[in-house]
Amino acid sequence: MNRRLLAALLLGVALMAGTGVLIATAESRGAVFIPGDQPVTEAQVREKLQSEGYTNVQIARQGNFFEALGSKDGKTGKVVVDARNGRLADDDDDDD
């Protein structure tokens, strides 16, 4: 009986530890901007924006991210793309 209790306890601890590791390593993932989930280049970001109708595209590298500005239909748009996976990053610079 004690062996079953000990085995159940160890199994429970292992499951909890595994779940904790998954939660701790989970990376928030933004929407896909460039499919493939692999590193992207500045040229790919520029091409994607231009294919969507943006002009005057300006891109600046900020660490692991590309910050891109462009004009479309008389309005300026901004996207921040994770260079490691081509996904949109959260842009917390808004003062809203």
N, C-alpha and C positions, 0 to 999 in steps of 0.2 A: 504494500500500500504506500509506504513512504517513497519507494522508487517511482511510482506513478505520479505522485504529487510533485516530486522533485523534477521529473521529466516534463510535466505540464507547466511548472513554474519556469523552467529553463526555456521551453518553447515560447511561452508568453513573453519573456524578456527579449528573446531573439526577434520575435515579430515586432515588438515595440521599437527595438533598436533599429531594425531595418526600415520601418516606417519613418522614424525620426531622421535617418540619413536621407531618405528620399525627399522629405519635406525640406530639409536643410539645403540640399543641393539643387532643388528645383529652381530653374531659371525662369523668370517671367519672360514670356515670349510674346512679342508684339505681332501684329498682322504681317503677313508675307508681302514684301514689296518686290523682291526679286526672287522667284522660286529657285529651289535647289538646296537651301539650308547649308550653304557653303560660303566661304569668303567671297566678297564682291569688290570690284574696283570702282574708282571714281568714274571711269569711262562708262561702266555699266549703269551707274546711278544716273549719269547725264543722259545716256541713251534712253533709259526708261522714262525719265521726265519729258524729254523731247518727243518721244513717241506718244505721250499722253497730251501733247499740245502745249507744253510749257516752252517759253522763250526766255532769253537772257538768263540762262541757268548759271548760277554761281555756286560753287561747292568748296567747302572748307573742311579739312580733316581735323577732327577733335579727338585725339586718342584712338579709340576703337570705333569711332562713329564718323559718318559723313553728314555734315549739316548743309542742306541744299536749299537755295532760294530760287524761285523762278516766277515768271509772269504768265498768266493765262486769263483771257477774257477781261483784261484790264485790272486784274487783281493779283497781288503778290501772294504766293504760297510758300510754305516752309515745311520741309520734312527732315527728320533725323533718322538715318539708316545705320543699323549696326553693320559694320564692315565685315564682321566675323560670320554673319549668317544671312544677310540680305533682308532682315526683318526691320519693320519700323520700330523705333525706340520711343519710349515715353519722353515727351518734352516738357519738363517741369519748370521751364522758364516763364510760363505765363503768370501774370499777376492778377488773374481773374478771381 
